[in-house]
Amino acid sequence: MPNSTSDIREAVRARALAEGFDAVRFAPAAATREAAQRLGAFLAAGRHGTMDWLEKTAARRADPIALWPETKSVVVVGANYGPDHDPLNDLQDGAAGTISVYARGNDYHDVLKKRLKRLARFMVERFGGDAKVFVDTAPVLEKPLAQEAGLGWQGKHTNLVSREFGSWLFLGSVFTTMEIEADPPERDRCGACHACLDICPTRAFPAPYQLDARRCISYLTIEYKGHIPRAFREAIGNRVYGCDDCLTVCPWNKFAQVSHEFQARETLKRPRLAELARLDDAAFRALFRGSPIKRIGRDRFVRNVLVAIGNSGEASLAAEAERLLDDPSPLVRAMAVWALSRLTDTPRFGALLSARAAQEANVQVREEWLSPRP
């Protein structure tokens, strides 16, 4: 039985690759000062918005030892999800919705966790000790860990960049009580480039390596539960779930590889906004079964669809927005009002305003009716 650290490394690496991971490296179970400082500054500035769990789990998130004191080493793995086309091209079709590349297929959390559990079981049965697996939802700073393991580096947009896979890596980790020799960390290779900062539609980067989630389209369309602020609606364009602009424009994507596993479902390739606007709860659940999109719920998703409809310039979609003026959800009704204000002429909108605004019980929806038209 192999027992040297090099033998363990090679055996674990081989098993991880056999499980379907595309990259595997090893990191020490130690917090990096820079990662902890960045997290602290991010939270202190309130840039996490309504994501209160980030603040509640900050101590454990910043230090693997705080999360699990017995941890000695971390196996960091990556799975390539490179798209088969330029996602920026999808933004040109105003009558279709654009979904972030990572969410167009099956939920990677489920796929990676099963593989990680098998990898952890192999490690414990073969070499002893104990192990725990994490995929994104746990309080783990996976991107700094990946950089410490040499898998890539956190770019100026705060996302991981890989020399082999560009922007497109799902990350997971196995915390282990075994001591395994670490790989050398990856250095920052962004250089003078700031393409990711320049392309952001909502100017969500106050400075390189800093993100204000409150301005980020991914946050606004996925994590944020309220009425999307007017200041950001037009910039959202036809993005109905997430945003990939800062990832897509990275020059390191010239080395990216198309994933043969994580590709979009046919139903999620440029889905028509008219069809998405007609989703009731049952249809929403059916369409997004096994998808990460399902977790935000139908109302938030249709809210996003209505923002895209308002930005579409397609007068034919006004009927979809008008139909949703009677939706049970105030979140949906408010965005239906805004979409109509962008797509209907003044007499028609005025008639609707006279008939409905005074009857609206929800304050935020009523404010949408009474706000000045764009």
C-alpha positions in Angstrom: 0.0 0.0 0.0 1.5 3.4 -0.9 2.1 5.6 2.1 4.4 8.4 1.0 2.9 11.8 0.5 3.9 11.7 -3.2 2.1 8.3 -3.6 -1.0 9.7 -1.9 -1.0 12.8 -4.1 -0.7 10.7 -7.3 -3.4 8.2 -6.2 -5.8 11.0 -5.2 -5.1 12.9 -8.4 -5.6 9.9 -10.6 -8.9 9.0 -8.8 -10.2 12.6 -9.1 -9.5 12.6 -12.8 -11.1 9.2 -13.2 -14.2 10.6 -11.4 -14.5 13.2 -14.2 -12.8 16.2 -12.8 -10.6 18.2 -15.2 -8.2 19.6 -12.7 -7.0 18.7 -9.3 -4.5 20.3 -6.9 -3.6 20.3 -3.2 -3.6 23.3 -0.8 -2.6 23.7 2.8 -5.4 24.1 5.3 -4.5 27.6 6.2 -6.2 30.9 5.8 -4.5 33.5 3.5 -4.2 36.9 5.0 -5.2 38.6 1.7 -8.4 36.5 1.4 -9.5 37.3 4.9 -8.8 41.0 4.4 -10.7 41.1 1.2 -13.7 39.4 2.8 -13.6 41.7 5.8 -13.4 44.8 3.6 -16.2 43.5 1.4 -18.5 43.0 4.4 -17.5 46.2 6.2 -18.5 48.2 3.1 -21.9 46.5 3.0 -21.2 45.3 -0.6 -22.7 41.9 0.2 -26.2 43.5 0.0 -28.9 41.2 1.4 -26.6 38.1 1.5 -26.6 38.1 5.3 -25.2 34.6 5.5 -21.8 35.9 4.3 -21.5 38.0 7.4 -22.9 35.3 9.7 -20.3 32.7 8.4 -17.4 35.1 7.9 -15.1 33.6 10.6 -15.6 30.0 9.3 -15.5 31.2 5.6 -12.1 32.9 6.0 -10.3 30.0 7.6 -10.6 26.3 6.7 -9.4 25.4 10.2 -12.3 27.5 11.7 -14.7 25.5 9.6 -13.2 22.1 10.6 -10.4 22.2 13.1 -9.1 18.7 12.2 -8.4 19.7 8.6 -4.7 19.3 7.5 -5.0 19.5 3.7 -7.5 20.4 1.1 -7.9 18.7 -2.3 -9.3 21.3 -4.7 -10.9 20.1 -7.9 -12.2 21.8 -11.0 -14.7 20.7 -13.6 -14.7 22.5 -17.0 -18.0 24.0 -18.2 -16.7 25.9 -21.2 -19.5 27.0 -23.6 -19.6 26.1 -27.2 -20.1 29.7 -28.4 -19.5 33.3 -27.3 -22.1 34.1 -24.7 -22.0 37.8 -25.5 -23.7 36.9 -28.8 -26.8 35.9 -26.9 -27.3 39.5 -25.8 -28.2 40.6 -29.3 -31.5 38.7 -29.5 -33.9 41.0 -27.6 -36.9 38.7 -27.8 -34.9 35.9 -26.1 -33.7 35.6 -22.5 -30.0 35.1 -21.7 -29.1 32.6 -18.9 -25.7 32.5 -17.3 -23.6 29.7 -18.9 -23.3 27.8 -15.6 -27.1 27.4 -15.2 -28.0 26.3 -18.7 -27.5 22.6 -17.9 -27.9 20.3 -14.9 -27.2 21.7 -11.5 -23.4 21.4 -11.0 -23.8 21.2 -7.2 -25.5 17.8 -7.5 -23.0 16.5 -10.1 -19.9 17.6 -8.3 -21.0 16.6 -4.8 -21.6 13.0 -5.9 -18.1 12.8 -7.4 -16.6 14.4 -4.4 -18.2 12.0 -2.0 -16.8 9.1 -4.0 -13.4 10.7 -4.0 -13.6 11.2 -0.3 -14.7 7.7 0.3 -11.7 6.4 -1.7 -9.3 8.5 0.3 -10.6 7.4 3.6 -10.8 3.7 2.7 -7.3 3.7 1.0 -5.4 6.0 3.4 -7.4 6.4 6.5 -8.2 9.6 8.3 -11.4 11.5 7.7 -12.7 13.8 5.0 -15.5 16.3 4.3 -16.7 17.6 0.9 -17.9 21.1 -0.1 -19.4 22.5 -3.2 -20.1 26.2 -3.2 -23.1 26.2 -0.8 -20.9 25.7 2.3 -18.9 28.6 4.0 -15.7 28.0 2.0 -13.6 30.6 0.2 -13.1 28.3 -2.8 -11.5 30.7 -5.1 -8.7 31.7 -2.7 -8.2 28.0 -1.9 -8.0 27.2 -5.6 -5.4 29.9 -6.1 -3.4 28.5 -3.1 -3.6 25.1 -4.8 -2.3 26.5 -8.1 -5.5 25.9 -10.0 -5.8 29.5 -11.1 -5.9 33.0 -9.7 -8.6 35.5 -8.7 -8.7 38.0 -11.5 -9.6 41.7 -11.2 -13.3 40.7 -11.4 -12.8 38.5 -8.3 -13.5 35.3 -10.3 -11.1 32.5 -10.8 -9.0 32.5 -14.0 -7.2 29.3 -15.2 -4.4 29.1 -17.7 -5.9 25.9 -19.0 -9.6 26.6 -18.9 -10.0 30.3 -18.8 -13.0 31.5 -16.9 -15.0 28.2 -17.0 -14.3 26.0 -14.0 -16.7 24.7 -11.4 -14.9 24.3 -8.1 -15.2 21.8 -5.3 -13.0 20.7 -2.4 -12.3 17.8 -0.1 -11.1 18.7 3.4 -9.0 15.9 4.9 -7.3 15.1 8.1 -4.3 13.7 6.1 -1.3 15.8 5.6 -0.6 16.0 1.9 2.1 18.0 0.3 0.7 21.2 -1.2 1.1 22.4 -4.8 2.7 25.8 -5.3 0.2 28.6 -5.5 -0.6 30.3 -8.8 0.4 33.9 -9.3 -1.7 36.7 -10.6 -1.4 36.9 -14.4 -3.9 39.7 -15.1 -1.2 42.2 -15.8 -2.4 45.6 -17.1 -5.6 44.2 -18.5 -8.9 45.6 -17.2 -11.3 44.3 -19.9 -13.5 42.6 -17.3 -13.9 45.9 -15.4 -14.7 47.9 -18.5 -17.4 45.7 -19.8 -19.5 45.5 -16.7 -22.9 47.0 -17.6 -23.7 48.3 -14.1 -20.1 49.3 -13.1 -20.1 46.8 -10.2 -16.3 47.0 -9.7 -15.3 50.0 -7.6 -11.6 49.0 -8.2 -9.7 46.0 -9.4 -10.2 43.0 -7.2 -13.3 44.6 -5.6 -16.9 43.8 -6.3 -20.0 45.6 -5.1 -22.6 42.8 -5.3 -25.4 45.4 -4.9 -24.7 46.6 -8.5 -23.9 43.1 -9.9 -26.5 41.7 -12.4 -25.9 38.2 -11.1 -26.7 39.3 -7.6 -29.7 41.4 -8.7 -31.3 38.6 -10.8 -30.4 35.6 -8.6 -29.8 36.6 -4.9 -31.9 39.7 -4.6 -35.5 39.1 -3.6 -36.9 42.6 -3.9 -37.9 45.0 -6.7 -34.9 45.5 -8.9 -33.8 49.2 -8.6 -34.7 51.3 -11.6 -31.1 52.5 -11.9 -30.1 49.0 -13.1 -33.0 47.7 -15.1 -32.0 49.0 -18.5 -28.5 47.7 -18.0 -29.8 44.2 -17.4 -30.8 44.0 -21.0 -32.2 40.5 -21.7 -30.3 38.7 -18.9 -33.0 36.7 -17.0 -30.6 34.8 -14.8 -27.1 35.9 -14.0 -24.4 37.6 -16.2 -21.2 36.3 -17.8 -19.8 39.5 -19.4 -16.8 39.8 -17.1 -16.0 36.1 -17.5 -16.5 36.0 -21.3 -14.3 38.9 -22.2 -11.2 37.6 -20.3 -8.3 37.1 -22.8 -7.3 33.9 -21.1 -10.4 32.3 -22.6 -8.3 31.8 -25.7 -7.1 28.6 -23.9 -10.6 27.6 -22.8 -12.0 24.3 -23.9 -15.5 23.4 -24.8 -17.1 21.1 -22.2 -18.6 17.9 -23.5 -20.5 17.4 -20.3 -21.9 20.7 -19.0 -23.7 22.0 -22.1 -27.0 23.9 -22.3 -30.3 22.1 -22.5 -32.1 22.8 -25.7 -34.9 24.5 -23.9 -32.4 27.0 -22.3 -30.6 28.1 -25.4 -32.1 31.6 -26.1 -35.5 30.8 -24.6 -38.2 33.1 -25.9 -39.3 35.8 -23.5 -43.0 35.3 -24.4 -42.8 31.7 -23.4 -41.0 32.4 -20.1 -43.5 35.1 -19.2 -46.3 32.5 -19.3 -44.7 30.2 -16.7 -46.9 29.4 -13.7 -45.4 27.8 -10.7 -45.9 24.2 -12.0 -44.5 25.0 -15.4 -41.6 26.8 -13.9 -40.7 23.8 -11.7 -41.1 21.4 -14.7 -38.9 23.5 -17.0 -36.1 23.9 -14.4 -36.2 20.5 -12.7 -32.6 19.6 -11.8 -31.4 23.2 -12.6 -29.9 25.7 -10.2 -32.5 28.2 -11.5 -35.2 26.4 -9.7 -34.1 27.7 -6.3 -35.0 31.3 -6.9 -38.7 30.4 -7.5 -41.1 31.4 -10.2 -41.9 34.9 -9.0 -38.3 36.2 -9.0 -37.6 34.6 -12.3 -40.7 36.1 -14.0 -39.7 39.4 -12.5 -36.4 39.1 -14.4 -38.2 38.1 -17.5 -40.3 41.2 -17.4 -37.3 43.4 -17.0 -36.0 41.8 -20.2 -39.3 42.3 -21.9 -39.2 46.0 -21.0 -35.7 46.2 -22.6 -36.7 44.2 -25.7 -38.1 47.0 -27.8 -40.6 44.4 -29.0 -44.1 46.0 -28.9 -45.6 42.5 -29.4 -44.4 41.6 -25.9 -46.5 44.3 -24.3 -49.4 41.9 -24.2 -47.4 39.5 -22.1 -46.7 42.3 -19.6 -50.3 43.5 -19.6 -51.5 40.0 -18.8 -49.2 39.9 -15.8 -50.7 43.0 -14.3 -53.2 40.6 -12.5 -50.5 38.2 -11.3 -50.8 37.3 -7.6 -47.2 38.3 -6.9 -46.6 42.1 -6.3 -43.0 41.4 -7.5 -44.3 40.4 -10.8 -47.0 43.0 -11.1 -44.5 45.8 -10.4 -42.2 44.7 -13.2 -45.2 44.2 -15.5 -46.0 47.9 -15.0 -42.5 49.0 -15.8 -42.3 46.8 -18.9 -45.6 48.2 -20.2 -44.3 51.8 -19.5 -41.5 51.0 -22.0 -43.5 49.2 -24.7 -46.9 51.0 -24.9 -47.8 54.4 -26.2 -48.8 57.2 -23.9 -52.6 57.0 -24.4 -52.7 53.3 -23.8 -50.5 53.4 -20.7 -52.5 56.4 -19.4 -55.7 54.4 -19.8 -54.3 51.5 -17.9 -52.9 53.9 -15.2 -56.4 55.4 -14.7 -58.0 52.1 -14.4 -55.6 50.3 -12.2 -53.3 52.5 -10.1 -55.9 53.5 -7.6 -57.0 49.9 -7.1 -53.6 48.6 -6.4 -53.1 47.6 -2.8 -49.4 47.0 -2.8 -47.4 50.2 -2.2 -44.4 49.3 -4.4 -46.6 48.3 -7.3 -48.6 51.6 -7.0 -45.3 53.5 -7.0 -44.4 51.8 -10.3 -47.6 53.1 -11.8 -47.1 56.6 -10.6 -43.4 56.9 -11.4 -42.5 59.0 -14.5 -42.3 57.0 -17.7 -38.8 56.6 -19.2 
